[in-house]
Amino acid sequence: MDFNQLRAFVTVAREGNLTRAAERLHLTQPAVSLQIKSLQNELNLQLFSRTAGGMALSDDGAKLLPFAERVMESLGEFRQGAQALHSTLSGTLAIGTILDPEFIRLGAFLKRLVETYPQLSTQLQQGMSGWVLQQVRSGQFDVGYYLGKPGKDFHYQTLTSFTYNVVAPHGWKTRVAGKDWAALAKLPWIWTPPESAHNRLLTRTFAQCKVTPNKVALVDQEPSMLDLVKSGVGLSLVRESIALREAHAHGLVIADAVSLPMELSFITLAKRKNEPTIAAVFSLLQALWHS
């Protein structure tokens, strides 16, 4: 058994598909398949079963996956610890953050940053996505989290992709079921400031449909938006995971005919991407999100 086999096992388990796993690992599909086969032979266990959609974990594979993930995480920490012994990075890094810390893995990121570069201190400020971009552009922040893809003046790394859903108050199922954006525009909407990713997405979407949404409230915090939806005020745009949670917990209704894709990015100015501290931070995030 070697770490390449474990990495292949973990990646195929996460992707559920040999082709996507091979792309993530920068290997050929036969090479990944051989690593999985070698691991299964060494363990004398069947870790996956083939399905129409790709590769599904067997019962044994599902039981072993958490152990493999911990081994890979420990290996990453070992490498970062070794790098820290050679690190000469110092000073202060100003970071703009957005959304909830759990979603952007802020705690895990800062933990690795402190362990890898103990002489580097951080300053964090939270705000809306567009505001973070403005602060990075002006030089107030060195780096920051951003929803979407920034302009040509920026260097960025896509951390993950997700989906936004439209949620409606309890009892509104007949009002939103099967409705397209043009029909939904006529209903009351809880709107957000221009600096918000919600505003950017919805403004572009409704403009493409050549309709004007019915805006009845303006808020700048996601919890406030959800409170207004729960109170029956109108519709709002929320991440799919939150929409599902709120539908289950509070009976909010998810509009079933529309959704919007979005990416979580980490950004800096393009002219600064090769600065040692910024390049090191991007490398660390790559390891955190794509290990």
N, C-alpha and C positions, 0 to 999 in steps of 0.2 A: 504494500500500500504506500502511495506517496501523496503529496499535497495536490498534485495536478489531478489525480483521480478524485479526490474529495471536492476540489473546486468544480470539476466537471459534474459530479453528482449534485452538488448544491445548485449549480446554474441550471441544469436540465430540470431539476425539481421546481425551481422558481419560474422558468420560462414555459415548462410543459411541452417543449418542442425542441428537437435536436437542431434544426436549422437556426432558430433564434439563439439557442445556447451557443452554437458554434460561432455565430456572428459576435455575440457578447464576449466570447473568449478569444476571438481573433484566431480561430483554428478552423480546419476543414471539418465537415460533418463526420466523415469516416474516422478522423482522429478522436473526436469526442465520443463517438460510438465505441471505439476500441477502449478508451479509458473507462467507460461505464462497464463494458464487458469484463475487463481485467479486474475491476473492483468487485464485481459480482462473483467472479471466479474465486478471488482471494477470500471473500467473506462466505462463499458458498450460500449466497442468498439471492433471490430475485428482487431487485430494487424497483423495477419499473415494469409496467405492462403497456403494450402498444394499443393506442386507440385511434379512432378515425381522425381525431384532431392532433395527435402527436404522442406524447409520453405521459402516462399517469403513474404516480407513486403507488407501489404495492403497500400492503399493510406493514410489511417489514421495513420498506423504504421510508414510510411516514414516521415510523418509530425511531429510525436512525437519523433522520434529517436534523432534528435539533442538536444532536451531538456533533454532527459534521459542521453545522453552522457555528457552534461554539469553538470548534477547533480552528476554523478559518478566521474567526474574529480574534482568537488568541494569537494566531500567526501574524495578523495585521498589526496587533498591538506590539508584538515582539519586534517587528520591522520598524515600527514608528519609534519604539524605545531605542533601538540601535541608531536610528537617524538623529534622535535627540542628542545623543552623545557627540555627534559631529556638528550639531546645529550652532550657527553663530547668529541666527536671526534674533533680533531684539527690537525694542521700540513699542509703538502702539498701533493697533489695527482698528480702524473705525468701521463698524459693520451695521448696515441697515437691515432690519428684520421686518417680517410681515406675518400675518395670520397667527395661528396658534403654534407655540414652540414644538409641540409633539409632531405636527404635520411636517414641518421643515427640518425635523431631527436636530433642533438647535442644541439640545443638551448633549447629545452624542458628539456633535461637531465640536463644541467647545471643550469637551473632555479630551478628545483626541488632540485638539490644538494645544491645550495646556501641557499635555503629556509629551507631545512631540517637540514643541518649541517653548520650553518653560520660561525663557527670557522675553517672550512676546506677550504683551498685555493687550486686552481688547476693550473697546468702548462700543456699546450697543444702543441703538435707538430704534424704536418700532414705529411704523407708520403704514400708510397705504402704499400700494405697489408703485404707483406713478410718482409719489413723493420720494420714495427711496431712489428711483431712477434719477430724479432731478438732483438729489443730494450727491449721488455718485458723479453725475455730470459736472456739478459745480466744484467737486473736490472735497466736499464736507465728509463724505464717506469714501473709504478706499474700495470697499466691495459691498455687495448687498444682494438680498433675495428679491426676485422680480417675477411677476406672473406674465408669461408671454415671452416673445422674443424682442429684445431691444433693437434700437436702430444701428446704423452702420458705424457709429462712433464707439460702439461698445464691443467688448469681448465677453462671451457668455458661455456657460455650460448648462445644458439641460439636465436637471436632476431627476425629474419624473414627469409623467403625463397623467392627467386626470380629466374628469368630466364634470361640468356644471349642469345641474338640473334646475328646473323651475318648480318651486313649491308654492302651494296654495293653502289657505285655511281649511280646517276640518269642515267637511260638508260641501266642499266646492267641487267634488269629483265630476259632476255633470257639466260644470262650467268650463273645465279644462281638459277633460278626456277627449283625445283625438284632435284637439285644436292645434292649428299651426301658429306661427308667430304673428301673422296678420290678425287672426282671431284673438289671440292672447293680448295683443296691444290694446284692445278695447276695454279690458278689465283693469281694475286699479293696480298700480305698481308702486312698490317701495323702491325709491331711486337712491343712488349713491353719488358722491361728488366726482368730478372729472378725474381726480387722481386714482380712483378705484378701478381695478380690473373689471368689476361688474359693469361699471359705466362704459368702459371702452368696448366690451363685448356686446352689450345690449344696444348701445348707440349704433355700432356698425351693423348689427343684425337687423334692427328695425329700419335702418336707412336702406339696406339692400332690399327689404320688403316694401319700401316706399310707404311706410306707415309711421304714425307718431304715437308713442305709448301714452297711456293715461297715468301720469305721475301724481300720486296723492300724498307722498311723504318723502322726505330726504333724510337719510341717516348715514353715519360714517363708521358704524361698528356692526360686525356680523351678529353679535348677540342681540342688539337692538332690532335688527332686521327680523330675526327669528321671533322675537317677542311680538312685533307688530303682525307678523303672519299668524301667530297663534291667537292673537286678539281679533283676527278677522278683518284686518285693514286691507290686505291685498297680497299680491304676488311678490316673490323675491327669487333671486338667483343664489344658489348655494352649492357647495361641493357635493358630489354624489354620495359620499360616505355620510355626510351630515344629513342630507335629504332622507336617506334610508333610515338613519337613526331616529330622526324626528317623526318620520311617518310611523315608525313602530311605537315610539314612546308617547307621541302626542296626537297621532291621527292626522298629521298634515298630509296633504294630497300632492303627489308628484305628477306633473304634466307628462303624459306618456308619449307624446308625439314629437317632442323637441328636446334637444340637449346641445351643449356647446363644449368642444374640446379645448383644453388649456394645458400649458406646460409651466412647471416651476423651474425657474432659471436662477443661476448665480452669476452676477455681472460685475464687471469693472470696466474702466475706460480702455479702449483698444490700445492706446499708446502706453498704458501702464502694465499690460499683461505679462511682460517679461521681468518686471521688478521682482527680485528674489522672494520677498515676503508674499506678494500676491500670487506668484507662480507656485509657491509652496502650498498656499491655502487651496488653490484650485486642485492641485494634485491630491491633497488630503481629502477633499470633498469627493473627488473621483473615486478614491478607495472606499470611502464611507458608503456611497450610494450605489456603487456598481461592483462591489466585491462579490 
